[in-house]
Amino acid sequence: MLINNDTIVKDDDKRIRERSVDVSLPLSAEDRALLEDMLQYVKDSTVPELAEEKNLRPAVGISAIQVGVPKKMTAIVLKDGDGEIECQYALVNPKIVSNSLEKAYLANGEGCLSVDEDHDGYIYRSARVKVRGYDMIRDKNVEIRAEGYLAIVLQHELDHFKGILFYDHINNENPYYEDKEAIRIE
Ligand code: CO
């Protein structure tokens, strides 16, 4: 599937609010091809020349509903300052099995391929999550114990399965309400 900034489902399209369904395993050829394309999108999107050439917006994650397919699949790629991949997942039916009460938030707020406008404010999420699911890259069921940035990204992506966008979590009265107990991630 061609995935670029013009084909991504944006938040003015009601499909972005759809709930995603479980995917049957083993993966069908079609589901595998889609997840591979999603993973490639995320990898390429942070390489400036490729992003320019293919009309990609930089991202660390993408979920299938963002290309109009309401299935529980998400691809996540985190890179270090030199552009080397630090961690990557192509998850099918991932589920949060436990989460910390302690919260964390990104100091710069969150962004999303489906959201073109800026939405200022802090988004408080669990500081740590344990996620289980099938990972296409490793071809096995995995348990991810995440904290810090990865924990935030996982929760953002899994929210897409429920049709939830990051700005739904922003406190409208006081977008920069500061929870002193929460971990601030710079
Ligand atoms: Co998003």
Backbone and ligand atoms as CSV (ligand in chain L), in Angstrom:
chain,resi,resn,atom,element,x,y,z
A,1,MET,N,N,0.842,-1.195,0.000
A,1,MET,CA,C,0.000,0.000,0.000
A,1,MET,C,C,0.883,1.253,0.000
A,2,LEU,N,N,0.536,2.206,-0.824
A,2,LEU,CA,C,1.290,3.461,-0.836
A,2,LEU,C,C,0.897,4.260,0.408
A,3,ILE,N,N,1.879,4.546,1.239
A,3,ILE,CA,C,1.606,5.345,2.435
A,3,ILE,C,C,2.446,6.616,2.368
A,4,ASN,N,N,1.776,7.744,2.326
A,4,ASN,CA,C,2.495,9.015,2.408
A,4,ASN,C,C,1.572,10.036,3.062
A,5,ASN,N,N,2.044,11.262,3.175
A,5,ASN,CA,C,1.264,12.245,3.933
A,5,ASN,C,C,-0.079,12.551,3.281
A,6,ASP,N,N,-0.247,12.206,2.020
A,6,ASP,CA,C,-1.541,12.441,1.364
A,6,ASP,C,C,-2.516,11.277,1.565
A,7,THR,N,N,-1.984,10.075,1.832
A,7,THR,CA,C,-2.880,8.917,1.976
A,7,THR,C,C,-3.225,8.626,3.440
A,8,ILE,N,N,-2.501,9.242,4.368
A,8,ILE,CA,C,-2.782,9.037,5.800
A,8,ILE,C,C,-4.181,9.569,6.142
A,9,VAL,N,N,-4.923,8.802,6.919
A,9,VAL,CA,C,-6.256,9.237,7.375
A,9,VAL,C,C,-6.065,10.304,8.461
A,10,LYS,N,N,-6.621,11.473,8.197
A,10,LYS,CA,C,-6.467,12.591,9.143
A,10,LYS,C,C,-7.653,12.650,10.106
A,11,ASP,N,N,-7.524,13.527,11.077
A,11,ASP,CA,C,-8.563,13.572,12.129
A,11,ASP,C,C,-9.864,14.258,11.712
A,12,ASP,N,N,-9.924,14.783,10.483
A,12,ASP,CA,C,-11.213,15.307,9.999
A,12,ASP,C,C,-12.006,14.212,9.280
A,13,ASP,N,N,-11.437,13.009,9.271
A,13,ASP,CA,C,-12.071,11.851,8.632
A,13,ASP,C,C,-12.571,10.955,9.770
A,14,LYS,N,N,-13.871,10.642,9.769
A,14,LYS,CA,C,-14.397,9.938,10.944
A,14,LYS,C,C,-13.851,8.519,11.117
A,15,ARG,N,N,-13.215,7.973,10.085
A,15,ARG,CA,C,-12.622,6.634,10.230
A,15,ARG,C,C,-11.552,6.597,11.323
A,16,ILE,N,N,-10.930,7.764,11.600
A,16,ILE,CA,C,-9.853,7.772,12.602
A,16,ILE,C,C,-10.411,7.432,13.999
A,17,ARG,N,N,-11.745,7.559,14.161
A,17,ARG,CA,C,-12.380,7.262,15.455
A,17,ARG,C,C,-12.892,5.825,15.549
A,18,GLU,N,N,-12.704,5.065,14.462
A,18,GLU,CA,C,-13.177,3.670,14.459
A,18,GLU,C,C,-12.373,2.821,15.427
A,19,ARG,N,N,-13.019,1.787,15.938
A,19,ARG,CA,C,-12.302,0.834,16.798
A,19,ARG,C,C,-11.700,-0.252,15.930
A,20,SER,N,N,-10.489,-0.643,16.249
A,20,SER,CA,C,-9.814,-1.682,15.476
A,20,SER,C,C,-10.111,-3.059,16.057
A,21,VAL,N,N,-10.053,-4.045,15.204
A,21,VAL,CA,C,-10.358,-5.414,15.629
A,21,VAL,C,C,-9.089,-6.275,15.650
A,22,ASP,N,N,-9.189,-7.402,16.346
A,22,ASP,CA,C,-8.068,-8.332,16.406
A,22,ASP,C,C,-7.744,-8.873,15.012
A,23,VAL,N,N,-6.489,-9.200,14.843
A,23,VAL,CA,C,-6.004,-9.737,13.575
A,23,VAL,C,C,-5.797,-11.232,13.770
A,24,SER,N,N,-6.168,-12.043,12.766
A,24,SER,CA,C,-5.951,-13.481,12.951
A,24,SER,C,C,-4.498,-13.834,12.627
A,25,LEU,N,N,-4.001,-14.760,13.441
A,25,LEU,CA,C,-2.625,-15.240,13.288
A,25,LEU,C,C,-2.666,-16.719,12.924
A,26,PRO,N,N,-1.737,-17.220,12.133
A,26,PRO,CA,C,-0.646,-16.466,11.505
A,26,PRO,C,C,-1.165,-15.394,10.541
A,27,LEU,N,N,-0.338,-14.397,10.330
A,27,LEU,CA,C,-0.731,-13.272,9.493
A,27,LEU,C,C,-1.051,-13.713,8.066
A,28,SER,N,N,-2.089,-13.141,7.510
A,28,SER,CA,C,-2.369,-13.378,6.088
A,28,SER,C,C,-1.318,-12.606,5.296
A,29,ALA,N,N,-1.146,-12.973,4.047
A,29,ALA,CA,C,-0.164,-12.291,3.200
A,29,ALA,C,C,-0.499,-10.803,3.114
A,30,GLU,N,N,-1.790,-10.509,3.082
A,30,GLU,CA,C,-2.226,-9.119,2.953
A,30,GLU,C,C,-1.893,-8.300,4.208
A,31,ASP,N,N,-2.187,-8.881,5.376
A,31,ASP,CA,C,-1.886,-8.180,6.629
A,31,ASP,C,C,-0.379,-7.989,6.800
A,32,ARG,N,N,0.376,-9.009,6.439
A,32,ARG,CA,C,1.836,-8.928,6.553
A,32,ARG,C,C,2.377,-7.822,5.653
A,33,ALA,N,N,1.873,-7.777,4.425
A,33,ALA,CA,C,2.345,-6.759,3.476
A,33,ALA,C,C,2.031,-5.355,3.996
A,34,LEU,N,N,0.849,-5.199,4.577
A,34,LEU,CA,C,0.474,-3.892,5.108
A,34,LEU,C,C,1.392,-3.486,6.270
A,35,LEU,N,N,1.612,-4.424,7.186
A,35,LEU,CA,C,2.444,-4.114,8.349
A,35,LEU,C,C,3.894,-3.821,7.912
A,36,GLU,N,N,4.358,-4.531,6.904
A,36,GLU,CA,C,5.698,-4.252,6.370
A,36,GLU,C,C,5.766,-2.842,5.790
A,37,ASP,N,N,4.724,-2.446,5.085
A,37,ASP,CA,C,4.692,-1.090,4.506
A,37,ASP,C,C,4.643,-0.028,5.606
A,38,MET,N,N,3.897,-0.322,6.663
A,38,MET,CA,C,3.818,0.620,7.791
A,38,MET,C,C,5.190,0.784,8.447
A,39,LEU,N,N,5.868,-0.360,8.639
A,39,LEU,CA,C,7.195,-0.335,9.263
A,39,LEU,C,C,8.171,0.458,8.382
A,40,GLN,N,N,8.097,0.218,7.091
A,40,GLN,CA,C,8.979,0.926,6.156
A,40,GLN,C,C,8.703,2.430,6.189
A,41,TYR,N,N,7.413,2.779,6.275
A,41,TYR,CA,C,7.062,4.199,6.357
A,41,TYR,C,C,7.794,4.848,7.537
A,42,VAL,N,N,7.667,4.230,8.708
A,42,VAL,CA,C,8.229,4.845,9.910
A,42,VAL,C,C,9.749,4.934,9.800
A,43,LYS,N,N,10.367,3.861,9.308
A,43,LYS,CA,C,11.836,3.876,9.147
A,43,LYS,C,C,12.270,4.984,8.199
A,44,ASP,N,N,11.630,5.064,7.042
A,44,ASP,CA,C,12.030,6.042,6.018
A,44,ASP,C,C,11.710,7.473,6.434
A,45,SER,N,N,10.666,7.623,7.254
A,45,SER,CA,C,10.143,8.963,7.523
A,45,SER,C,C,11.121,9.874,8.251
A,46,THR,N,N,12.094,9.260,8.949
A,46,THR,CA,C,13.046,10.085,9.696
A,46,THR,C,C,14.386,10.227,8.961
A,47,VAL,N,N,14.407,9.774,7.700
A,47,VAL,CA,C,15.578,10.006,6.844
A,47,VAL,C,C,15.198,11.172,5.929
A,48,PRO,N,N,15.782,12.354,6.163
A,48,PRO,CA,C,15.311,13.555,5.476
A,48,PRO,C,C,15.166,13.435,3.953
A,49,GLU,N,N,16.150,12.819,3.285
A,49,GLU,CA,C,16.063,12.722,1.815
A,49,GLU,C,C,14.879,11.868,1.388
A,50,LEU,N,N,14.663,10.749,2.103
A,50,LEU,CA,C,13.555,9.860,1.756
A,50,LEU,C,C,12.215,10.525,2.063
A,51,ALA,N,N,12.181,11.224,3.195
A,51,ALA,CA,C,10.939,11.890,3.600
A,51,ALA,C,C,10.533,12.915,2.551
A,52,GLU,N,N,11.528,13.642,2.076
A,52,GLU,CA,C,11.282,14.657,1.052
A,52,GLU,C,C,10.805,14.007,-0.254
A,53,GLU,N,N,11.552,13.008,-0.673
A,53,GLU,CA,C,11.272,12.346,-1.948
A,53,GLU,C,C,9.903,11.646,-1.954
A,54,LYS,N,N,9.556,11.012,-0.829
A,54,LYS,CA,C,8.323,10.217,-0.795
A,54,LYS,C,C,7.150,10.917,-0.112
A,55,ASN,N,N,7.330,12.181,0.281
A,55,ASN,CA,C,6.268,12.934,0.962
A,55,ASN,C,C,5.838,12.255,2.271
A,56,LEU,N,N,6.834,12.024,3.137
A,56,LEU,CA,C,6.568,11.382,4.431
A,56,LEU,C,C,6.736,12.411,5.534
A,57,ARG,N,N,5.860,12.347,6.515
A,57,ARG,CA,C,6.059,13.197,7.696
A,57,ARG,C,C,6.785,12.357,8.722
A,58,PRO,N,N,7.794,12.915,9.387
A,58,PRO,CA,C,8.538,12.124,10.361
A,58,PRO,C,C,7.633,11.579,11.460
A,59,ALA,N,N,7.852,10.310,11.793
A,59,ALA,CA,C,7.038,9.668,12.818
A,59,ALA,C,C,7.845,8.604,13.523
A,60,VAL,N,N,7.431,8.274,14.732
A,60,VAL,CA,C,8.048,7.148,15.432
A,60,VAL,C,C,7.107,5.944,15.442
A,61,GLY,N,N,5.850,6.186,15.085
A,61,GLY,CA,C,4.910,5.079,15.069
A,61,GLY,C,C,3.752,5.342,14.129
A,62,ILE,N,N,3.127,4.245,13.683
A,62,ILE,CA,C,1.925,4.368,12.857
A,62,ILE,C,C,1.042,3.158,13.146
A,63,SER,N,N,-0.237,3.373,13.201
A,63,SER,CA,C,-1.173,2.273,13.413
A,63,SER,C,C,-2.045,2.115,12.171
A,64,ALA,N,N,-2.557,0.884,11.989
A,64,ALA,CA,C,-3.226,0.551,10.728
A,64,ALA,C,C,-4.440,1.440,10.436
A,65,ILE,N,N,-5.139,1.865,11.475
A,65,ILE,CA,C,-6.316,2.719,11.225
A,65,ILE,C,C,-5.900,4.008,10.535
A,66,GLN,N,N,-4.642,4.398,10.702
A,66,GLN,CA,C,-4.164,5.635,10.075
A,66,GLN,C,C,-3.983,5.505,8.565
A,67,VAL,N,N,-4.054,4.249,8.090
A,67,VAL,CA,C,-4.097,4.067,6.638
A,67,VAL,C,C,-5.465,3.487,6.257
A,68,GLY,N,N,-6.419,3.624,7.175
A,68,GLY,CA,C,-7.803,3.263,6.877
A,68,GLY,C,C,-8.163,1.811,7.123
A,69,VAL,N,N,-7.261,1.077,7.780
A,69,VAL,CA,C,-7.533,-0.342,8.043
A,69,VAL,C,C,-7.739,-0.541,9.547
A,70,PRO,N,N,-8.965,-0.814,9.980
A,70,PRO,CA,C,-9.235,-0.909,11.418
A,70,PRO,C,C,-8.823,-2.247,12.024
A,71,LYS,N,N,-7.528,-2.514,12.002
A,71,LYS,CA,C,-6.990,-3.753,12.564
A,71,LYS,C,C,-5.901,-3.408,13.564
A,72,LYS,N,N,-5.775,-4.248,14.592
A,72,LYS,CA,C,-4.807,-3.971,15.653
A,72,LYS,C,C,-3.386,-4.304,15.217
A,73,MET,N,N,-2.827,-3.378,14.477
A,73,MET,CA,C,-1.428,-3.520,14.052
A,73,MET,C,C,-0.772,-2.154,14.178
A,74,THR,N,N,0.465,-2.156,14.658
A,74,THR,CA,C,1.194,-0.894,14.801
A,74,THR,C,C,2.684,-1.128,14.588
A,75,ALA,N,N,3.353,-0.154,14.004
A,75,ALA,CA,C,4.799,-0.234,13.785
A,75,ALA,C,C,5.448,0.929,14.519
A,76,ILE,N,N,6.517,0.620,15.238
A,76,ILE,CA,C,7.217,1.631,16.047
A,76,ILE,C,C,8.713,1.514,15.787
A,77,VAL,N,N,9.356,2.629,15.512
A,77,VAL,CA,C,10.815,2.640,15.303
A,77,VAL,C,C,11.401,3.836,16.039
A,78,LEU,N,N,12.254,3.557,17.013
A,78,LEU,CA,C,12.935,4.635,17.729
A,78,LEU,C,C,14.398,4.639,17.303
A,79,LYS,N,N,14.886,5.831,16.966
A,79,LYS,CA,C,16.282,5.950,16.541
A,79,LYS,C,C,17.051,6.829,17.517
A,80,ASP,N,N,18.371,6.633,17.550
A,80,ASP,CA,C,19.198,7.488,18.416
A,80,ASP,C,C,19.585,8.755,17.650
A,81,GLY,N,N,20.383,9.596,18.280
A,81,GLY,CA,C,20.766,10.874,17.677
A,81,GLY,C,C,21.507,10.737,16.350
A,82,ASP,N,N,22.134,9.570,16.117
A,82,ASP,CA,C,22.857,9.360,14.864
A,82,ASP,C,C,21.989,8.702,13.800
A,83,GLY,N,N,20.707,8.518,14.116
A,83,GLY,CA,C,19.814,7.911,13.137
A,83,GLY,C,C,19.862,6.391,13.131
A,84,GLU,N,N,20.570,5.820,14.123
A,84,GLU,CA,C,20.610,4.353,14.203
A,84,GLU,C,C,19.368,3.858,14.942
A,85,ILE,N,N,18.820,2.750,14.480
A,85,ILE,CA,C,17.616,2.209,15.115
A,85,ILE,C,C,17.954,1.674,16.505
A,86,GLU,N,N,17.251,2.183,17.498
A,86,GLU,CA,C,17.463,1.736,18.878
A,86,GLU,C,C,16.520,0.598,19.216
A,87,CYS,N,N,15.298,0.742,18.767
A,87,CYS,CA,C,14.357,-0.340,18.992
A,87,CYS,C,C,13.251,-0.251,17.969
A,88,GLN,N,N,12.761,-1.399,17.561
A,88,GLN,CA,C,11.678,-1.414,16.576
A,88,GLN,C,C,10.758,-2.603,16.827
A,89,TYR,N,N,9.492,-2.358,16.568
A,89,TYR,CA,C,8.478,-3.396,16.729
A,89,TYR,C,C,7.464,-3.279,15.597
A,90,ALA,N,N,6.957,-4.426,15.172
A,90,ALA,CA,C,5.825,-4.461,14.241
A,90,ALA,C,C,4.808,-5.363,14.926
A,91,LEU,N,N,3.933,-4.751,15.696
A,91,LEU,CA,C,3.088,-5.501,16.624
A,91,LEU,C,C,1.695,-5.802,16.085
A,92,VAL,N,N,1.257,-7.004,16.401
A,92,VAL,CA,C,-0.073,-7.449,16.031
A,92,VAL,C,C,-0.807,-7.795,17.325
A,93,ASN,N,N,-1.980,-7.271,17.485
A,93,ASN,CA,C,-2.806,-7.474,18.684
A,93,ASN,C,C,-2.086,-7.135,19.995
A,94,PRO,N,N,-1.287,-6.074,20.016
A,94,PRO,CA,C,-0.633,-5.729,21.283
A,94,PRO,C,C,-1.659,-5.244,22.301
A,95,LYS,N,N,-1.369,-5.559,23.546
A,95,LYS,CA,C,-2.305,-5.253,24.619
A,95,LYS,C,C,-1.506,-4.832,25.846
A,96,ILE,N,N,-1.964,-3.797,26.509
A,96,ILE,CA,C,-1.308,-3.400,27.759
A,96,ILE,C,C,-1.813,-4.341,28.845
A,97,VAL,N,N,-0.902,-5.094,29.462
A,97,VAL,CA,C,-1.334,-6.031,30.489
A,97,VAL,C,C,-1.128,-5.464,31.888
A,98,SER,N,N,-0.238,-4.500,32.025
A,98,SER,CA,C,-0.161,-3.785,33.301
A,98,SER,C,C,0.478,-2.432,33.081
A,99,ASN,N,N,0.152,-1.522,33.961
A,99,ASN,CA,C,0.708,-0.171,33.831
A,99,ASN,C,C,0.925,0.423,35.211
A,100,SER,N,N,1.893,1.317,35.295
A,100,SER,CA,C,2.200,1.941,36.583
A,100,SER,C,C,1.175,3.011,36.903
A,101,LEU,N,N,0.987,3.259,38.178
A,101,LEU,CA,C,0.145,4.385,38.598
A,101,LEU,C,C,0.901,5.677,38.359
A,102,GLU,N,N,2.219,5.583,38.496
A,102,GLU,CA,C,3.038,6.772,38.266
A,102,GLU,C,C,2.885,7.225,36.813
A,103,LYS,N,N,2.785,8.536,36.631
A,103,LYS,CA,C,2.565,9.100,35.301
A,103,LYS,C,C,3.847,9.680,34.727
A,104,ALA,N,N,3.830,9.882,33.413
A,104,ALA,CA,C,4.930,10.552,32.722
A,104,ALA,C,C,4.334,11.351,31.572
A,105,TYR,N,N,5.068,12.347,31.116
A,105,TYR,CA,C,4.592,13.153,29.986
A,105,TYR,C,C,5.774,13.719,29.213
A,106,LEU,N,N,5.544,13.988,27.947
A,106,LEU,CA,C,6.588,14.578,27.120
A,106,LEU,C,C,6.545,16.092,27.288
A,107,ALA,N,N,7.708,16.660,27.616
A,107,ALA,CA,C,7.780,18.104,27.845
A,107,ALA,C,C,7.345,18.897,26.608
A,108,ASN,N,N,7.574,18.319,25.423
A,108,ASN,CA,C,7.207,19.016,24.185
A,108,ASN,C,C,5.846,18.609,23.652
A,109,GLY,N,N,5.089,17.858,24.449
A,109,GLY,CA,C,3.781,17.410,23.981
A,109,GLY,C,C,3.927,16.312,22.939
A,110,GLU,N,N,2.810,15.882,22.370
A,110,GLU,CA,C,2.840,14.797,21.398
A,110,GLU,C,C,2.394,15.294,20.030
A,111,GLY,N,N,2.704,14.513,19.029
A,111,GLY,CA,C,2.242,14.806,17.683
A,111,GLY,C,C,1.726,13.521,17.081
A,112,CYS,N,N,1.126,13.617,15.908
A,112,CYS,CA,C,0.518,12.431,15.308
A,112,CYS,C,C,0.403,12.658,13.804
A,113,LEU,N,N,0.660,11.617,13.044
A,113,LEU,CA,C,0.553,11.719,11.579
A,113,LEU,C,C,-0.843,12.115,11.130
A,114,SER,N,N,-1.843,11.802,11.951
A,114,SER,CA,C,-3.235,12.091,11.576
A,114,SER,C,C,-3.686,13.472,12.017
A,115,VAL,N,N,-2.787,14.187,12.685
A,115,VAL,CA,C,-3.168,15.498,13.226
A,115,VAL,C,C,-2.238,16.560,12.639
A,116,ASP,N,N,-2.790,17.426,11.814
A,116,ASP,CA,C,-1.950,18.442,11.169
A,116,ASP,C,C,-1.734,19.674,12.039
A,117,GLU,N,N,-2.744,20.034,12.829
A,117,GLU,CA,C,-2.601,21.250,13.643
A,117,GLU,C,C,-1.843,20.929,14.938
A,118,ASP,N,N,-1.249,21.953,15.514
A,118,ASP,CA,C,-0.617,21.792,16.822
A,118,ASP,C,C,-1.702,21.775,17.888
A,119,HIS,N,N,-1.521,20.944,18.882
A,119,HIS,CA,C,-2.412,20.957,20.055
A,119,HIS,C,C,-1.488,21.055,21.255
A,120,ASP,N,N,-1.451,22.223,21.853
A,120,ASP,CA,C,-0.530,22.438,22.957
A,120,ASP,C,C,-1.077,21.850,24.239
A,121,GLY,N,N,-0.163,21.315,25.038
A,121,GLY,CA,C,-0.569,20.814,26.344
A,121,GLY,C,C,0.133,19.518,26.667
A,122,TYR,N,N,0.090,19.188,27.954
A,122,TYR,CA,C,0.719,17.954,28.410
A,122,TYR,C,C,-0.271,16.799,28.348
A,123,ILE,N,N,0.270,15.635,28.028
A,123,ILE,CA,C,-0.540,14.417,27.992
A,123,ILE,C,C,0.069,13.456,29.012
A,124,TYR,N,N,-0.686,13.214,30.059
A,124,TYR,CA,C,-0.193,12.328,31.114
A,124,TYR,C,C,-0.557,10.882,30.800
A,125,ARG,N,N,0.461,10.048,30.826
A,125,ARG,CA,C,0.255,8.625,30.585
A,125,ARG,C,C,0.979,7.846,31.669
A,126,SER,N,N,0.796,6.532,31.670
A,126,SER,CA,C,1.526,5.724,32.643
A,126,SER,C,C,3.022,5.795,32.333
A,127,ALA,N,N,3.811,5.891,33.391
A,127,ALA,CA,C,5.265,5.984,33.209
A,127,ALA,C,C,5.843,4.653,32.715
A,128,ARG,N,N,5.204,3.561,33.087
A,128,ARG,CA,C,5.678,2.235,32.675
A,128,ARG,C,C,4.493,1.375,32.250
A,129,VAL,N,N,4.699,0.637,31.193
A,129,VAL,CA,C,3.664,-0.304,30.764
A,129,VAL,C,C,4.300,-1.636,30.392
A,130,LYS,N,N,3.506,-2.665,30.568
A,130,LYS,CA,C,3.919,-3.982,30.080
A,130,LYS,C,C,2.943,-4.331,28.956
A,131,VAL,N,N,3.488,-4.613,27.781
A,131,VAL,CA,C,2.662,-4.880,26.601
A,131,VAL,C,C,2.970,-6.277,26.086
A,132,ARG,N,N,1.913,-7.008,25.763
A,132,ARG,CA,C,2.112,-8.327,25.146
A,132,ARG,C,C,1.454,-8.352,23.783
A,133,GLY,N,N,2.105,-9.044,22.847
A,133,GLY,CA,C,1.523,-9.182,21.524
A,133,GLY,C,C,2.468,-9.959,20.643
A,134,TYR,N,N,2.044,-10.153,19.411
A,134,TYR,CA,C,2.899,-10.848,18.441
A,134,TYR,C,C,3.723,-9.783,17.716
A,135,ASP,N,N,5.018,-10.030,17.590
A,135,ASP,CA,C,5.889,-9.095,16.882
A,135,ASP,C,C,6.345,-9.729,15.565
A,136,MET,N,N,5.967,-9.092,14.460
A,136,MET,CA,C,6.300,-9.648,13.142
A,136,MET,C,C,7.804,-9.668,12.893
A,137,ILE,N,N,8.534,-8.686,13.440
A,137,ILE,CA,C,9.979,-8.619,13.203
A,137,ILE,C,C,10.688,-9.823,13.829
A,138,ARG,N,N,10.306,-10.144,15.056
A,138,ARG,CA,C,10.943,-11.270,15.750
A,138,ARG,C,C,10.213,-12.586,15.493
A,139,ASP,N,N,9.083,-12.503,14.830
A,139,ASP,CA,C,8.229,-13.666,14.545
A,139,ASP,C,C,7.907,-14.482,15.795
A,140,LYS,N,N,7.528,-13.777,16.846
A,140,LYS,CA,C,7.103,-14.488,18.052
A,140,LYS,C,C,6.294,-13.566,18.957
A,141,ASN,N,N,5.664,-14.151,19.933
A,141,ASN,CA,C,4.957,-13.340,20.924
A,141,ASN,C,C,6.005,-12.696,21.813
A,142,VAL,N,N,5.806,-11.427,22.100
A,142,VAL,CA,C,6.775,-10.713,22.927
A,142,VAL,C,C,6.078,-10.085,24.121
A,143,GLU,N,N,6.884,-9.830,25.146
A,143,GLU,CA,C,6.410,-9.044,26.275
A,143,GLU,C,C,7.379,-7.868,26.377
A,144,ILE,N,N,6.845,-6.684,26.236
A,144,ILE,CA,C,7.689,-5.489,26.267
A,144,ILE,C,C,7.466,-4.781,27.596
A,145,ARG,N,N,8.531,-4.599,28.352
A,145,ARG,CA,C,8.453,-3.796,29.579
A,145,ARG,C,C,9.035,-2.451,29.224
A,146,ALA,N,N,8.168,-1.478,29.069
A,146,ALA,CA,C,8.618,-0.187,28.560
A,146,ALA,C,C,8.508,0.893,29.612
A,147,GLU,N,N,9.455,1.827,29.526
A,147,GLU,CA,C,9.371,3.026,30.353
A,147,GLU,C,C,9.850,4.175,29.481
A,148,GLY,N,N,9.770,5.392,30.013
A,148,GLY,CA,C,10.271,6.537,29.265
A,148,GLY,C,C,9.513,6.735,27.959
A,149,TYR,N,N,10.251,7.164,26.955
A,149,TYR,CA,C,9.650,7.539,25.671
A,149,TYR,C,C,8.901,6.370,25.020
A,150,LEU,N,N,9.498,5.166,25.065
A,150,LEU,CA,C,8.840,4.014,24.438
A,150,LEU,C,C,7.472,3.742,25.070
A,151,ALA,N,N,7.388,3.908,26.380
A,151,ALA,CA,C,6.106,3.670,27.072
A,151,ALA,C,C,5.036,4.655,26.567
A,152,ILE,N,N,5.451,5.898,26.349
A,152,ILE,CA,C,4.524,6.916,25.842
A,152,ILE,C,C,4.065,6.563,24.424
A,153,VAL,N,N,5.038,6.185,23.587
A,153,VAL,CA,C,4.722,5.878,22.189
A,153,VAL,C,C,3.769,4.678,22.111
A,154,LEU,N,N,4.040,3.648,22.897
A,154,LEU,CA,C,3.159,2.478,22.891
A,154,LEU,C,C,1.723,2.870,23.275
A,155,GLN,N,N,1.589,3.687,24.292
A,155,GLN,CA,C,0.243,4.079,24.728
A,155,GLN,C,C,-0.441,4.947,23.674
A,156,HIS,N,N,0.311,5.818,23.038
A,156,HIS,CA,C,-0.247,6.656,21.954
A,156,HIS,C,C,-0.764,5.763,20.829
A,157,GLU,N,N,0.065,4.802,20.401
A,157,GLU,CA,C,-0.330,3.944,19.280
A,157,GLU,C,C,-1.506,3.046,19.649
A,158,LEU,N,N,-1.472,2.473,20.845
A,158,LEU,CA,C,-2.569,1.580,21.229
A,158,LEU,C,C,-3.877,2.350,21.418
A,159,ASP,N,N,-3.796,3.627,21.742
A,159,ASP,CA,C,-4.993,4.475,21.787
A,159,ASP,C,C,-5.684,4.522,20.424
A,160,HIS,N,N,-4.892,4.485,19.349
A,160,HIS,CA,C,-5.489,4.528,18.002
A,160,HIS,C,C,-6.446,3.355,17.782
A,161,PHE,N,N,-6.181,2.229,18.440
A,161,PHE,CA,C,-7.069,1.061,18.277
A,161,PHE,C,C,-8.464,1.357,18.833
A,162,LYS,N,N,-8.524,2.332,19.737
A,162,LYS,CA,C,-9.808,2.692,20.345
A,162,LYS,C,C,-10.361,3.996,19.762
A,163,GLY,N,N,-9.700,4.495,18.738
A,163,GLY,CA,C,-10.151,5.744,18.122
A,163,GLY,C,C,-9.830,6.973,18.949
A,164,ILE,N,N,-8.874,6.832,19.864
A,164,ILE,CA,C,-8.504,7.953,20.743
A,164,ILE,C,C,-7.266,8.660,20.190
A,165,LEU,N,N,-7.330,9.993,20.162
A,165,LEU,CA,C,-6.194,10.792,19.700
A,165,LEU,C,C,-5.528,11.470,20.890
A,166,PHE,N,N,-4.258,11.820,20.712
A,166,PHE,CA,C,-3.508,12.325,21.865
A,166,PHE,C,C,-4.164,13.533,22.512
A,167,TYR,N,N,-4.739,14.407,21.689
A,167,TYR,CA,C,-5.267,15.647,22.268
A,167,TYR,C,C,-6.550,15.423,23.068
A,168,ASP,N,N,-7.152,14.245,22.934
A,168,ASP,CA,C,-8.307,13.916,23.785
A,168,ASP,C,C,-7.899,13.932,25.262
A,169,HIS,N,N,-6.613,13.725,25.512
A,169,HIS,CA,C,-6.118,13.638,26.896
A,169,HIS,C,C,-5.723,14.997,27.470
A,170,ILE,N,N,-5.693,16.024,26.637
A,170,ILE,CA,C,-5.244,17.339,27.127
A,170,ILE,C,C,-6.345,17.989,27.963
A,171,ASN,N,N,-5.945,18.537,29.085
A,171,ASN,CA,C,-6.868,19.250,29.964
A,171,ASN,C,C,-7.202,20.595,29.303
A,172,ASN,N,N,-8.423,20.710,28.817
A,172,ASN,CA,C,-8.793,21.917,28.059
A,172,ASN,C,C,-8.772,23.192,28.890
A,173,GLU,N,N,-9.143,23.071,30.168
A,173,GLU,CA,C,-9.172,24.248,31.047
A,173,GLU,C,C,-7.760,24.778,31.271
A,174,ASN,N,N,-6.836,23.804,31.403
A,174,ASN,CA,C,-5.483,24.169,31.763
A,174,ASN,C,C,-4.511,23.199,31.082
A,175,PRO,N,N,-4.235,23.446,29.796
A,175,PRO,CA,C,-3.440,22.489,28.996
A,175,PRO,C,C,-2.063,22.189,29.580
A,176,TYR,N,N,-1.501,23.185,30.274
A,176,TYR,CA,C,-0.180,22.973,30.851
A,176,TYR,C,C,-0.235,22.764,32.364
A,177,TYR,N,N,-1.358,22.226,32.801
A,177,TYR,CA,C,-1.467,21.834,34.203
A,177,TYR,C,C,-0.278,20.942,34.529
A,178,GLU,N,N,0.442,21.266,35.621
A,178,GLU,CA,C,1.627,20.490,35.931
A,178,GLU,C,C,1.401,19.551,37.102
A,179,ASP,N,N,1.504,18.290,36.813
A,179,ASP,CA,C,1.419,17.268,37.837
A,179,ASP,C,C,2.852,17.051,38.342
A,180,LYS,N,N,3.111,17.558,39.541
A,180,LYS,CA,C,4.480,17.540,40.083
A,180,LYS,C,C,5.006,16.124,40.324
A,181,GLU,N,N,4.080,15.192,40.468
A,181,GLU,CA,C,4.512,13.820,40.759
A,181,GLU,C,C,4.888,13.063,39.478
A,182,ALA,N,N,4.495,13.602,38.344
A,182,ALA,CA,C,4.731,12.891,37.089
A,182,ALA,C,C,6.164,13.094,36.614
A,183,ILE,N,N,6.650,12.094,35.888
A,183,ILE,CA,C,8.008,12.169,35.329
A,183,ILE,C,C,7.965,12.976,34.031
A,184,ARG,N,N,8.809,13.993,33.978
A,184,ARG,CA,C,8.876,14.828,32.787
A,184,ARG,C,C,9.941,14.255,31.852
A,185,ILE,N,N,9.546,13.969,30.634
A,185,ILE,CA,C,10.489,13.414,29.657
A,185,ILE,C,C,10.856,14.511,28.655
A,186,GLU,N,N,12.143,14.876,28.634
A,186,GLU,CA,C,12.576,15.985,27.748
A,186,GLU,C,C,12.795,15.493,26.332
L,1,CO,CO,CO,-0.866,8.971,16.321
